[in-house]
């Protein structure tokens, strides 16, 4: 899956308190990234304020194979 790593903010953006953290990557609009705020709203992240990263979700360790 892809996510946005927030690396910068001008202090007025919704992600100003999320520097160093990841937010969901929805798509690239051609002028900025579309993401989702912690409150669940769709919003945008400026190109210069984030990097797209690739990550794998951890598997649930309580799941066990049954044979």
N, C-alpha and C positions, 0 to 999 in steps of 0.2 A: 504494500500500500504506500501511497505517497502522503506526505505531510509538509507543512511549511514550518521551518525553523525561523522564528522571529529574531532578527539580528539588530534591528534598529527601529526607532520611532521618533517622530518629531514632537511627541508629548501631547498631541491633540487627537491621536488615532485611538480607536477602540482597543488596540492591542498594546498600548503603551506600558501596561503592567505585565506583559507576557514576554518581555525580552529574555532570550535564552530558553524559551519553552516552545513546544510544537502546537500548532493548530491544524485542524483538518484542511486538506487541499481538495477542493471540489473541481476546479478547472482554471484554465488560463483564458482570460477574456480577450487577450490581444493587447490590452493596455495595463492590466493589473491581474492579480490572482483573486479568485473567488474562494471564500472560506466560510467557516461557521464560527460565530462567537460562542463563548461558554454558555450564554443564555439561550442558545439555539437559533438565533437569527442569522441569516445569510448576510455576509458583509465582505468587504474587499480589503486586500493588503497590497500596498505599493510594491512594485518589483524591487526597488532598492532597499526595502525593509525586511526581506525574507529570502530564504534559500529553499528550494524544493529538495526534500530528502526522501530516500526510499527506506522503508523499514519493514520488518516482519513482526507480526503480532505473536506474542508468546502463547503457547498452548496451555490450556488449563491443566495444571499438574495433577489435579484430582481425577482427571479422566484416565482410566486404565483400559487396556485391551482385555476383552473377554474372549476366551477361546473355548 
